[in-house]
Amino acid sequence: MNRILSDHNQRNKIEEELISLFQDKEISLVDFLDNDECVVYPADDEEDAKEYIMEEIWSKFFLIIKIEL
């Protein structure tokens, strides 16, 4: 993870992908986190999934507590 974070291009790509994920209403965040291929977190609903992604992924990569998208 440190290698990715130290690479400005990779970090920007991850940030763009996360923002797109939140903005694309066609994508179910629940299914993104819990699907046939992988179970990351069994979210109760879309808001729970969004909170998990913000706390466990976004904040670790970008060291912020919350943002509103």
PQR file with spaces between the fields and no chain letter, atoms N, CA, C, O and H, PARSE charges and radii, in Angstrom:
ATOM       1  N    MET     1       0.827   -1.180    0.000 -0.4000 1.5000
ATOM       2  CA   MET     1       0.000    0.000    0.000 -0.0000 2.0000
ATOM       3  C    MET     1       0.875    1.250    0.000  0.5500 1.7000
ATOM       4  O    MET     1       0.559    2.218   -0.692 -0.5500 1.4000
ATOM       5  N    ASN     2       1.961    1.250    0.755 -0.4000 1.5000
ATOM       6  CA   ASN     2       2.836    2.423    0.782 -0.0000 2.0000
ATOM       7  C    ASN     2       3.403    2.733   -0.597  0.5500 1.7000
ATOM       8  O    ASN     2       3.537    3.897   -0.972 -0.5500 1.4000
ATOM       9  H    ASN     2       2.218    0.464    1.317  0.4000 1.0000
ATOM      10  N    ARG     3       3.737    1.680   -1.355 -0.4000 1.5000
ATOM      11  CA   ARG     3       4.263    1.872   -2.703 -0.0000 2.0000
ATOM      12  C    ARG     3       3.222    2.557   -3.584  0.5500 1.7000
ATOM      13  O    ARG     3       3.551    3.469   -4.342 -0.5500 1.4000
ATOM      14  H    ARG     3       3.627    0.734   -1.051  0.4000 1.0000
ATOM      15  N    ILE     4       1.984    2.125   -3.487 -0.4000 1.5000
ATOM      16  CA   ILE     4       0.914    2.725   -4.283 -0.0000 2.0000
ATOM      17  C    ILE     4       0.687    4.178   -3.874  0.5500 1.7000
ATOM      18  O    ILE     4       0.551    5.056   -4.726 -0.5500 1.4000
ATOM      19  H    ILE     4       1.717    1.384   -2.871  0.4000 1.0000
ATOM      20  N    LEU     5       0.647    4.421   -2.583 -0.4000 1.5000
ATOM      21  CA   LEU     5       0.400    5.776   -2.104 -0.0000 2.0000
ATOM      22  C    LEU     5       1.530    6.727   -2.457  0.5500 1.7000
ATOM      23  O    LEU     5       1.299    7.923   -2.635 -0.5500 1.4000
ATOM      24  H    LEU     5       0.757    3.708   -1.891  0.4000 1.0000
ATOM      25  N    SER     6       2.727    6.221   -2.559 -0.4000 1.5000
ATOM      26  CA   SER     6       3.861    7.091   -2.891 -0.0000 2.0000
ATOM      27  C    SER     6       3.931    7.392   -4.384  0.5500 1.7000
ATOM      28  O    SER     6       4.646    8.306   -4.795 -0.5500 1.4000
ATOM      29  H    SER     6       2.915    5.249   -2.415  0.4000 1.0000
ATOM      30  N    ASP     7       3.203    6.640   -5.194 -0.4000 1.5000
ATOM      31  CA   ASP     7       3.159    6.878   -6.637 -0.0000 2.0000
ATOM      32  C    ASP     7       1.961    7.780   -6.937  0.5500 1.7000
ATOM      33  O    ASP     7       0.811    7.353   -6.839 -0.5500 1.4000
ATOM      34  H    ASP     7       2.622    5.898   -4.860  0.4000 1.0000
ATOM      35  N    HIS     8       2.243    9.015   -7.299 -0.4000 1.5000
ATOM      36  CA   HIS     8       1.201   10.019   -7.518 -0.0000 2.0000
ATOM      37  C    HIS     8       0.176    9.562   -8.561  0.5500 1.7000
ATOM      38  O    HIS     8      -1.022    9.774   -8.378 -0.5500 1.4000
ATOM      39  H    HIS     8       3.177    9.361   -7.378  0.4000 1.0000
ATOM      40  N    ASN     9       0.629    8.942   -9.645 -0.4000 1.5000
ATOM      41  CA   ASN     9      -0.284    8.494  -10.706 -0.0000 2.0000
ATOM      42  C    ASN     9      -1.220    7.393  -10.219  0.5500 1.7000
ATOM      43  O    ASN     9      -2.419    7.430  -10.496 -0.5500 1.4000
ATOM      44  H    ASN     9       1.603    8.769   -9.794  0.4000 1.0000
ATOM      45  N    GLN    10      -0.682    6.421   -9.501 -0.4000 1.5000
ATOM      46  CA   GLN    10      -1.528    5.336   -8.987 -0.0000 2.0000
ATOM      47  C    GLN    10      -2.513    5.866   -7.949  0.5500 1.7000
ATOM      48  O    GLN    10      -3.678    5.467   -7.923 -0.5500 1.4000
ATOM      49  H    GLN    10       0.292    6.392   -9.276  0.4000 1.0000
ATOM      50  N    ARG    11      -2.042    6.752   -7.112 -0.4000 1.5000
ATOM      51  CA   ARG    11      -2.918    7.338   -6.086 -0.0000 2.0000
ATOM      52  C    ARG    11      -4.075    8.094   -6.741  0.5500 1.7000
ATOM      53  O    ARG    11      -5.224    7.963   -6.318 -0.5500 1.4000
ATOM      54  H    ARG    11      -1.096    7.076   -7.133  0.4000 1.0000
ATOM      55  N    ASN    12      -3.773    8.880   -7.767 -0.4000 1.5000
ATOM      56  CA   ASN    12      -4.822    9.612   -8.480 -0.0000 2.0000
ATOM      57  C    ASN    12      -5.813    8.664   -9.142  0.5500 1.7000
ATOM      58  O    ASN    12      -7.018    8.915   -9.139 -0.5500 1.4000
ATOM      59  H    ASN    12      -2.840    8.987   -8.111  0.4000 1.0000
ATOM      60  N    LYS    13      -5.306    7.583   -9.704 -0.4000 1.5000
ATOM      61  CA   LYS    13      -6.179    6.593  -10.364 -0.0000 2.0000
ATOM      62  C    LYS    13      -7.147    5.968   -9.352  0.5500 1.7000
ATOM      63  O    LYS    13      -8.333    5.807   -9.640 -0.5500 1.4000
ATOM      64  H    LYS    13      -4.327    7.379   -9.706  0.4000 1.0000
ATOM      65  N    ILE    14      -6.640    5.623   -8.183 -0.4000 1.5000
ATOM      66  CA   ILE    14      -7.503    5.045   -7.145 -0.0000 2.0000
ATOM      67  C    ILE    14      -8.546    6.064   -6.704  0.5500 1.7000
ATOM      68  O    ILE    14      -9.716    5.721   -6.531 -0.5500 1.4000
ATOM      69  H    ILE    14      -5.677    5.754   -7.949  0.4000 1.0000
ATOM      70  N    GLU    15      -8.133    7.303   -6.523 -0.4000 1.5000
ATOM      71  CA   GLU    15      -9.073    8.350   -6.118 -0.0000 2.0000
ATOM      72  C    GLU    15     -10.161    8.518   -7.183  0.5500 1.7000
ATOM      73  O    GLU    15     -11.342    8.605   -6.847 -0.5500 1.4000
ATOM      74  H    GLU    15      -7.183    7.581   -6.664  0.4000 1.0000
ATOM      75  N    GLU    16      -9.781    8.562   -8.444 -0.4000 1.5000
ATOM      76  CA   GLU    16     -10.759    8.697   -9.532 -0.0000 2.0000
ATOM      77  C    GLU    16     -11.729    7.521   -9.548  0.5500 1.7000
ATOM      78  O    GLU    16     -12.930    7.709   -9.739 -0.5500 1.4000
ATOM      79  H    GLU    16      -8.822    8.491   -8.717  0.4000 1.0000
ATOM      80  N    GLU    17     -11.216    6.315   -9.349 -0.4000 1.5000
ATOM      81  CA   GLU    17     -12.066    5.120   -9.350 -0.0000 2.0000
ATOM      82  C    GLU    17     -13.061    5.154   -8.184  0.5500 1.7000
ATOM      83  O    GLU    17     -14.230    4.808   -8.360 -0.5500 1.4000
ATOM      84  H    GLU    17     -10.240    6.162   -9.193  0.4000 1.0000
ATOM      85  N    LEU    18     -12.611    5.561   -7.015 -0.4000 1.5000
ATOM      86  CA   LEU    18     -13.517    5.631   -5.863 -0.0000 2.0000
ATOM      87  C    LEU    18     -14.593    6.688   -6.073  0.5500 1.7000
ATOM      88  O    LEU    18     -15.759    6.461   -5.751 -0.5500 1.4000
ATOM      89  H    LEU    18     -11.662    5.842   -6.873  0.4000 1.0000
ATOM      90  N    ILE    19     -14.214    7.828   -6.605 -0.4000 1.5000
ATOM      91  CA   ILE    19     -15.197    8.883   -6.869 -0.0000 2.0000
ATOM      92  C    ILE    19     -16.219    8.390   -7.895  0.5500 1.7000
ATOM      93  O    ILE    19     -17.422    8.595   -7.729 -0.5500 1.4000
ATOM      94  H    ILE    19     -13.267    8.013   -6.867  0.4000 1.0000
ATOM      95  N    SER    20     -15.735    7.741   -8.949 -0.4000 1.5000
ATOM      96  CA   SER    20     -16.655    7.193   -9.961 -0.0000 2.0000
ATOM      97  C    SER    20     -17.596    6.165   -9.352  0.5500 1.7000
ATOM      98  O    SER    20     -18.782    6.127   -9.681 -0.5500 1.4000
ATOM      99  H    SER    20     -14.758    7.574   -9.084  0.4000 1.0000
ATOM     100  N    LEU    21     -17.072    5.344   -8.474 -0.4000 1.5000
ATOM     101  CA   LEU    21     -17.874    4.329   -7.805 -0.0000 2.0000
ATOM     102  C    LEU    21     -19.034    4.962   -7.042  0.5500 1.7000
ATOM     103  O    LEU    21     -20.160    4.467   -7.098 -0.5500 1.4000
ATOM     104  H    LEU    21     -16.109    5.376   -8.206  0.4000 1.0000
ATOM     105  N    PHE    22     -18.763    6.053   -6.332 -0.4000 1.5000
ATOM     106  CA   PHE    22     -19.811    6.727   -5.564 -0.0000 2.0000
ATOM     107  C    PHE    22     -20.798    7.466   -6.467  0.5500 1.7000
ATOM     108  O    PHE    22     -21.975    7.578   -6.125 -0.5500 1.4000
ATOM     109  H    PHE    22     -17.848    6.456   -6.287  0.4000 1.0000
ATOM     110  N    GLN    23     -20.350    7.962   -7.590 -0.4000 1.5000
ATOM     111  CA   GLN    23     -21.216    8.756   -8.461 -0.0000 2.0000
ATOM     112  C    GLN    23     -22.074    7.915   -9.398  0.5500 1.7000
ATOM     113  O    GLN    23     -23.130    8.368   -9.839 -0.5500 1.4000
ATOM     114  H    GLN    23     -19.393    7.872   -7.869  0.4000 1.0000
ATOM     115  N    ASP    24     -21.640    6.709   -9.704 -0.4000 1.5000
ATOM     116  CA   ASP    24     -22.367    5.851  -10.645 -0.0000 2.0000
ATOM     117  C    ASP    24     -23.516    5.150   -9.918  0.5500 1.7000
ATOM     118  O    ASP    24     -23.306    4.198   -9.166 -0.5500 1.4000
ATOM     119  H    ASP    24     -20.782    6.340   -9.346  0.4000 1.0000
ATOM     120  N    LYS    25     -24.711    5.634  -10.155 -0.4000 1.5000
ATOM     121  CA   LYS    25     -25.899    5.094   -9.477 -0.0000 2.0000
ATOM     122  C    LYS    25     -26.287    3.709  -10.000  0.5500 1.7000
ATOM     123  O    LYS    25     -27.141    3.044   -9.414 -0.5500 1.4000
ATOM     124  H    LYS    25     -24.881    6.408  -10.766  0.4000 1.0000
ATOM     125  N    GLU    26     -25.666    3.272  -11.096 -0.4000 1.5000
ATOM     126  CA   GLU    26     -25.932    1.944  -11.656 -0.0000 2.0000
ATOM     127  C    GLU    26     -25.205    0.853  -10.860  0.5500 1.7000
ATOM     128  O    GLU    26     -25.565   -0.322  -10.941 -0.5500 1.4000
ATOM     129  H    GLU    26     -24.972    3.812  -11.572  0.4000 1.0000
ATOM     130  N    ILE    27     -24.186    1.245  -10.097 -0.4000 1.5000
ATOM     131  CA   ILE    27     -23.381    0.281   -9.342 -0.0000 2.0000
ATOM     132  C    ILE    27     -23.933    0.151   -7.929  0.5500 1.7000
ATOM     133  O    ILE    27     -24.102    1.144   -7.221 -0.5500 1.4000
ATOM     134  H    ILE    27     -23.894    2.199  -10.031  0.4000 1.0000
ATOM     135  N    SER    28     -24.206   -1.070   -7.534 -0.4000 1.5000
ATOM     136  CA   SER    28     -24.635   -1.334   -6.168 -0.0000 2.0000
ATOM     137  C    SER    28     -23.385   -1.490   -5.299  0.5500 1.7000
ATOM     138  O    SER    28     -22.568   -2.382   -5.524 -0.5500 1.4000
ATOM     139  H    SER    28     -24.069   -1.877   -8.109  0.4000 1.0000
ATOM     140  N    LEU    29     -23.253   -0.620   -4.318 -0.4000 1.5000
ATOM     141  CA   LEU    29     -22.115   -0.719   -3.405 -0.0000 2.0000
ATOM     142  C    LEU    29     -22.202   -1.984   -2.562  0.5500 1.7000
ATOM     143  O    LEU    29     -21.179   -2.562   -2.191 -0.5500 1.4000
ATOM     144  H    LEU    29     -23.917    0.104   -4.135  0.4000 1.0000
ATOM     145  N    VAL    30     -23.422   -2.413   -2.261 -0.4000 1.5000
ATOM     146  CA   VAL    30     -23.621   -3.659   -1.512 -0.0000 2.0000
ATOM     147  C    VAL    30     -23.056   -4.828   -2.319  0.5500 1.7000
ATOM     148  O    VAL    30     -22.316   -5.657   -1.790 -0.5500 1.4000
ATOM     149  H    VAL    30     -24.252   -1.945   -2.562  0.4000 1.0000
ATOM     150  N    ASP    31     -23.413   -4.885   -3.607 -0.4000 1.5000
ATOM     151  CA   ASP    31     -22.906   -5.958   -4.473 -0.0000 2.0000
ATOM     152  C    ASP    31     -21.410   -5.835   -4.725  0.5500 1.7000
ATOM     153  O    ASP    31     -20.720   -6.841   -4.886 -0.5500 1.4000
ATOM     154  H    ASP    31     -24.014   -4.211   -4.037  0.4000 1.0000
ATOM     155  N    PHE    32     -20.914   -4.619   -4.761 -0.4000 1.5000
ATOM     156  CA   PHE    32     -19.476   -4.396   -4.946 -0.0000 2.0000
ATOM     157  C    PHE    32     -18.684   -5.030   -3.799  0.5500 1.7000
ATOM     158  O    PHE    32     -17.617   -5.605   -4.014 -0.5500 1.4000
ATOM     159  H    PHE    32     -21.475   -3.802   -4.630  0.4000 1.0000
ATOM     160  N    LEU    33     -19.218   -4.919   -2.581 -0.4000 1.5000
ATOM     161  CA   LEU    33     -18.518   -5.432   -1.400 -0.0000 2.0000
ATOM     162  C    LEU    33     -18.828   -6.894   -1.095  0.5500 1.7000
ATOM     163  O    LEU    33     -18.058   -7.558   -0.401 -0.5500 1.4000
ATOM     164  H    LEU    33     -20.085   -4.452   -2.406  0.4000 1.0000
ATOM     165  N    ASP    34     -19.933   -7.394   -1.601 -0.4000 1.5000
ATOM     166  CA   ASP    34     -20.353   -8.764   -1.300 -0.0000 2.0000
ATOM     167  C    ASP    34     -20.957   -9.380   -2.561  0.5500 1.7000
ATOM     168  O    ASP    34     -22.124   -9.145   -2.877 -0.5500 1.4000
ATOM     169  H    ASP    34     -20.558   -6.855   -2.165  0.4000 1.0000
ATOM     170  N    ASN    35     -20.155  -10.172   -3.280 -0.4000 1.5000
ATOM     171  CA   ASN    35     -20.621  -10.766   -4.525 -0.0000 2.0000
ATOM     172  C    ASN    35     -20.132  -12.205   -4.644  0.5500 1.7000
ATOM     173  O    ASN    35     -19.504  -12.727   -3.722 -0.5500 1.4000
ATOM     174  H    ASN    35     -19.207  -10.363   -3.024  0.4000 1.0000
ATOM     175  N    ASP    36     -20.413  -12.836   -5.756 -0.4000 1.5000
ATOM     176  CA   ASP    36     -20.051  -14.246   -5.950 -0.0000 2.0000
ATOM     177  C    ASP    36     -18.550  -14.491   -5.948  0.5500 1.7000
ATOM     178  O    ASP    36     -18.103  -15.584   -5.601 -0.5500 1.4000
ATOM     179  H    ASP    36     -20.923  -12.413   -6.505  0.4000 1.0000
ATOM     180  N    GLU    37     -17.773  -13.496   -6.326 -0.4000 1.5000
ATOM     181  CA   GLU    37     -16.320  -13.652   -6.410 -0.0000 2.0000
ATOM     182  C    GLU    37     -15.601  -13.348   -5.104  0.5500 1.7000
ATOM     183  O    GLU    37     -14.557  -13.933   -4.816 -0.5500 1.4000
ATOM     184  H    GLU    37     -18.135  -12.608   -6.607  0.4000 1.0000
ATOM     185  N    CYS    38     -16.150  -12.445   -4.321 -0.4000 1.5000
ATOM     186  CA   CYS    38     -15.430  -11.981   -3.135 -0.0000 2.0000
ATOM     187  C    CYS    38     -16.403  -11.343   -2.142  0.5500 1.7000
ATOM     188  O    CYS    38     -17.314  -10.613   -2.534 -0.5500 1.4000
ATOM     189  H    CYS    38     -16.998  -11.969   -4.555  0.4000 1.0000
ATOM     190  N    VAL    39     -16.204  -11.622   -0.872 -0.4000 1.5000
ATOM     191  CA   VAL    39     -16.965  -10.950    0.175 -0.0000 2.0000
ATOM     192  C    VAL    39     -15.983  -10.125    0.988  0.5500 1.7000
ATOM     193  O    VAL    39     -15.138  -10.659    1.706 -0.5500 1.4000
ATOM     194  H    VAL    39     -15.464  -12.214   -0.554  0.4000 1.0000
ATOM     195  N    VAL    40     -16.116   -8.807    0.858 -0.4000 1.5000
ATOM     196  CA   VAL    40     -15.269   -7.886    1.606 -0.0000 2.0000
ATOM     197  C    VAL    40     -15.975   -7.489    2.892  0.5500 1.7000
ATOM     198  O    VAL    40     -15.382   -7.476    3.970 -0.5500 1.4000
ATOM     199  H    VAL    40     -16.803   -8.373    0.274  0.4000 1.0000
ATOM     200  N    TYR    41     -17.256   -7.165    2.755 -0.4000 1.5000
ATOM     201  CA   TYR    41     -18.065   -6.721    3.887 -0.0000 2.0000
ATOM     202  C    TYR    41     -19.530   -6.946    3.542  0.5500 1.7000
ATOM     203  O    TYR    41     -19.976   -6.516    2.479 -0.5500 1.4000
ATOM     204  H    TYR    41     -17.738   -7.175    1.879  0.4000 1.0000
ATOM     205  N    PRO    42     -20.285   -7.605    4.403 -0.5600 1.5000
ATOM     206  CA   PRO    42     -21.710   -7.850    4.128  0.2800 2.0000
ATOM     207  C    PRO    42     -22.575   -6.661    4.567  0.5500 1.7000
ATOM     208  O    PRO    42     -23.197   -6.706    5.629 -0.5500 1.4000
ATOM     209  N    ALA    43     -22.613   -5.618    3.767 -0.4000 1.5000
ATOM     210  CA   ALA    43     -23.349   -4.398    4.103 -0.0000 2.0000
ATOM     211  C    ALA    43     -24.849   -4.652    4.168  0.5500 1.7000
ATOM     212  O    ALA    43     -25.389   -5.456    3.408 -0.5500 1.4000
ATOM     213  H    ALA    43     -22.108   -5.582    2.905  0.4000 1.0000
ATOM     214  N    ASP    44     -25.508   -3.961    5.080 -0.4000 1.5000
ATOM     215  CA   ASP    44     -26.958   -4.075    5.235 -0.0000 2.0000
ATOM     216  C    ASP    44     -27.715   -3.347    4.134  0.5500 1.7000
ATOM     217  O    ASP    44     -28.780   -3.791    3.706 -0.5500 1.4000
ATOM     218  H    ASP    44     -25.069   -3.309    5.698  0.4000 1.0000
ATOM     219  N    ASP    45     -27.155   -2.218    3.673 -0.4000 1.5000
ATOM     220  CA   ASP    45     -27.791   -1.421    2.637 -0.0000 2.0000
ATOM     221  C    ASP    45     -26.736   -0.528    1.989  0.5500 1.7000
ATOM     222  O    ASP    45     -25.564   -0.578    2.361 -0.5500 1.4000
ATOM     223  H    ASP    45     -26.289   -1.857    4.020  0.4000 1.0000
ATOM     224  N    GLU    46     -27.151    0.284    1.024 -0.4000 1.5000
ATOM     225  CA   GLU    46     -26.209    1.126    0.280 -0.0000 2.0000
ATOM     226  C    GLU    46     -25.482    2.117    1.192  0.5500 1.7000
ATOM     227  O    GLU    46     -24.287    2.359    1.019 -0.5500 1.4000
ATOM     228  H    GLU    46     -28.103    0.324    0.722  0.4000 1.0000
ATOM     229  N    GLU    47     -26.190    2.683    2.149 -0.4000 1.5000
ATOM     230  CA   GLU    47     -25.553    3.649    3.064 -0.0000 2.0000
ATOM     231  C    GLU    47     -24.504    2.962    3.934  0.5500 1.7000
ATOM     232  O    GLU    47     -23.429    3.517    4.160 -0.5500 1.4000
ATOM     233  H    GLU    47     -27.160    2.487    2.290  0.4000 1.0000
ATOM     234  N    ASP    48     -24.802    1.781    4.414 -0.4000 1.5000
ATOM     235  CA   ASP    48     -23.841    1.010    5.199 -0.0000 2.0000
ATOM     236  C    ASP    48     -22.606    0.690    4.358  0.5500 1.7000
ATOM     237  O    ASP    48     -21.478    0.790    4.842 -0.5500 1.4000
ATOM     238  H    ASP    48     -25.675    1.329    4.230  0.4000 1.0000
ATOM     239  N    ALA    49     -22.822    0.306    3.103 -0.4000 1.5000
ATOM     240  CA   ALA    49     -21.708    0.003    2.198 -0.0000 2.0000
ATOM     241  C    ALA    49     -20.860    1.243    1.954  0.5500 1.7000
ATOM     242  O    ALA    49     -19.631    1.169    1.964 -0.5500 1.4000
ATOM     243  H    ALA    49     -23.738    0.225    2.710  0.4000 1.0000
ATOM     244  N    LYS    50     -21.512    2.382    1.735 -0.4000 1.5000
ATOM     245  CA   LYS    50     -20.784    3.641    1.503 -0.0000 2.0000
ATOM     246  C    LYS    50     -19.954    4.011    2.728  0.5500 1.7000
ATOM     247  O    LYS    50     -18.796    4.407    2.599 -0.5500 1.4000
ATOM     248  H    LYS    50     -22.510    2.442    1.728  0.4000 1.0000
ATOM     249  N    GLU    51     -20.540    3.885    3.908 -0.4000 1.5000
ATOM     250  CA   GLU    51     -19.811    4.197    5.138 -0.0000 2.0000
ATOM     251  C    GLU    51     -18.601    3.284    5.302  0.5500 1.7000
ATOM     252  O    GLU    51     -17.534    3.739    5.714 -0.5500 1.4000
ATOM     253  H    GLU    51     -21.481    3.563    4.013  0.4000 1.0000
ATOM     254  N    TYR    52     -18.755    2.008    4.985 -0.4000 1.5000
ATOM     255  CA   TYR    52     -17.638    1.071    5.087 -0.0000 2.0000
ATOM     256  C    TYR    52     -16.511    1.477    4.138  0.5500 1.7000
ATOM     257  O    TYR    52     -15.343    1.514    4.526 -0.5500 1.4000
ATOM     258  H    TYR    52     -19.622    1.639    4.650  0.4000 1.0000
ATOM     259  N    ILE    53     -16.872    1.776    2.904 -0.4000 1.5000
ATOM     260  CA   ILE    53     -15.856    2.175    1.924 -0.0000 2.0000
ATOM     261  C    ILE    53     -15.159    3.451    2.367  0.5500 1.7000
ATOM     262  O    ILE    53     -13.940    3.566    2.242 -0.5500 1.4000
ATOM     263  H    ILE    53     -17.821    1.745    2.589  0.4000 1.0000
ATOM     264  N    MET    54     -15.918    4.410    2.881 -0.4000 1.5000
ATOM     265  CA   MET    54     -15.315    5.667    3.335 -0.0000 2.0000
ATOM     266  C    MET    54     -14.356    5.430    4.502  0.5500 1.7000
ATOM     267  O    MET    54     -13.257    5.984    4.527 -0.5500 1.4000
ATOM     268  H    MET    54     -16.908    4.317    2.982  0.4000 1.0000
ATOM     269  N    GLU    55     -14.766    4.618    5.453 -0.4000 1.5000
ATOM     270  CA   GLU    55     -13.953    4.403    6.652 -0.0000 2.0000
ATOM     271  C    GLU    55     -12.780    3.470    6.409  0.5500 1.7000
ATOM     272  O    GLU    55     -11.683    3.716    6.911 -0.5500 1.4000
ATOM     273  H    GLU    55     -15.659    4.168    5.433  0.4000 1.0000
ATOM     274  N    GLU    56     -12.991    2.409    5.652 -0.4000 1.5000
ATOM     275  CA   GLU    56     -11.966    1.376    5.518 -0.0000 2.0000
ATOM     276  C    GLU    56     -11.091    1.517    4.279  0.5500 1.7000
ATOM     277  O    GLU    56      -9.982    0.984    4.247 -0.5500 1.4000
ATOM     278  H    GLU    56     -13.882    2.209    5.244  0.4000 1.0000
ATOM     279  N    ILE    57     -11.559    2.212    3.278 -0.4000 1.5000
ATOM     280  CA   ILE    57     -10.764    2.340    2.060 -0.0000 2.0000
ATOM     281  C    ILE    57     -10.348    3.796    1.844  0.5500 1.7000
ATOM     282  O    ILE    57      -9.158    4.109    1.818 -0.5500 1.4000
ATOM     283  H    ILE    57     -12.460    2.645    3.303  0.4000 1.0000
ATOM     284  N    TRP    58     -11.327    4.675    1.691 -0.4000 1.5000
ATOM     285  CA   TRP    58     -11.018    6.076    1.383 -0.0000 2.0000
ATOM     286  C    TRP    58     -10.124    6.693    2.454  0.5500 1.7000
ATOM     287  O    TRP    58      -9.095    7.281    2.121 -0.5500 1.4000
ATOM     288  H    TRP    58     -12.294    4.421    1.712  0.4000 1.0000
ATOM     289  N    SER    59     -10.482    6.577    3.709 -0.4000 1.5000
ATOM     290  CA   SER    59      -9.706    7.239    4.770 -0.0000 2.0000
ATOM     291  C    SER    59      -8.292    6.680    4.883  0.5500 1.7000
ATOM     292  O    SER    59      -7.376    7.407    5.269 -0.5500 1.4000
ATOM     293  H    SER    59     -11.318    6.099    3.979  0.4000 1.0000
ATOM     294  N    LYS    60      -8.097    5.416    4.557 -0.4000 1.5000
ATOM     295  CA   LYS    60      -6.753    4.839    4.608 -0.0000 2.0000
ATOM     296  C    LYS    60      -5.883    5.345    3.456  0.5500 1.7000
ATOM     297  O    LYS    60      -4.673    5.515    3.608 -0.5500 1.4000
ATOM     298  H    LYS    60      -8.840    4.826    4.244  0.4000 1.0000
ATOM     299  N    PHE    61      -6.504    5.580    2.322 -0.4000 1.5000
ATOM     300  CA   PHE    61      -5.751    6.081    1.182 -0.0000 2.0000
ATOM     301  C    PHE    61      -5.567    7.590    1.228  0.5500 1.7000
ATOM     302  O    PHE    61      -4.527    8.099    0.810 -0.5500 1.4000
ATOM     303  H    PHE    61      -7.487    5.442    2.199  0.4000 1.0000
ATOM     304  N    PHE    62      -6.545    8.299    1.724 -0.4000 1.5000
ATOM     305  CA   PHE    62      -6.509    9.749    1.605 -0.0000 2.0000
ATOM     306  C    PHE    62      -6.549   10.485    2.946  0.5500 1.7000
ATOM     307  O    PHE    62      -6.589   11.714    2.985 -0.5500 1.4000
ATOM     308  H    PHE    62      -7.390    7.885    2.064  0.4000 1.0000
ATOM     309  N    LEU    63      -6.540    9.726    4.038 -0.4000 1.5000
ATOM     310  CA   LEU    63      -6.398   10.277    5.383 -0.0000 2.0000
ATOM     311  C    LEU    63      -7.358   11.421    5.685  0.5500 1.7000
ATOM     312  O    LEU    63      -6.971   12.451    6.236 -0.5500 1.4000
ATOM     313  H    LEU    63      -6.508    8.727    4.006  0.4000 1.0000
ATOM     314  N    ILE    64      -8.611   11.217    5.314 -0.4000 1.5000
ATOM     315  CA   ILE    64      -9.644   12.156    5.695 -0.0000 2.0000
ATOM     316  C    ILE    64     -10.744   11.380    6.390  0.5500 1.7000
ATOM     317  O    ILE    64     -10.872   10.172    6.194 -0.5500 1.4000
ATOM     318  H    ILE    64      -8.925   10.379    4.867  0.4000 1.0000
ATOM     319  N    ILE    65     -11.528   12.052    7.189 -0.4000 1.5000
ATOM     320  CA   ILE    65     -12.565   11.365    7.952 -0.0000 2.0000
ATOM     321  C    ILE    65     -13.797   11.118    7.098  0.5500 1.7000
ATOM     322  O    ILE    65     -14.226    9.972    6.970 -0.5500 1.4000
ATOM     323  H    ILE    65     -11.424   13.034    7.348  0.4000 1.0000
ATOM     324  N    LYS    66     -14.365   12.129    6.523 -0.4000 1.5000
ATOM     325  CA   LYS    66     -15.579   11.989    5.714 -0.0000 2.0000
ATOM     326  C    LYS    66     -15.590   13.058    4.627  0.5500 1.7000
ATOM     327  O    LYS    66     -15.060   14.154    4.802 -0.5500 1.4000
ATOM     328  H    LYS    66     -14.017   13.060    6.627  0.4000 1.0000
ATOM     329  N    ILE    67     -16.197   12.716    3.519 -0.4000 1.5000
ATOM     330  CA   ILE    67     -16.502   13.701    2.501 -0.0000 2.0000
ATOM     331  C    ILE    67     -17.919   13.420    2.039  0.5500 1.7000
ATOM     332  O    ILE    67     -18.412   12.299    2.155 -0.5500 1.4000
ATOM     333  H    ILE    67     -16.628   11.825    3.376  0.4000 1.0000
ATOM     334  N    GLU    68     -18.549   14.419    1.529 -0.4000 1.5000
ATOM     335  CA   GLU    68     -19.894   14.259    0.991 -0.0000 2.0000
ATOM     336  C    GLU    68     -19.789   14.220   -0.511  0.5500 1.7000
ATOM     337  O    GLU    68     -19.277   15.156   -1.125 -0.5500 1.4000
ATOM     338  H    GLU    68     -18.148   15.330    1.435  0.4000 1.0000
ATOM     339  N    LEU    69     -20.266   13.146   -1.112 -0.4000 1.5000
ATOM     340  CA   LEU    69     -20.303   13.040   -2.588 -0.0000 2.0000
ATOM     341  C    LEU    69     -21.727   12.974   -3.037  0.5500 1.7000
ATOM     342  O    LEU    69     -21.992   12.883   -4.236 -0.5500 1.4000
ATOM     343  H    LEU    69     -20.682   12.385   -0.613  0.4000 1.0000
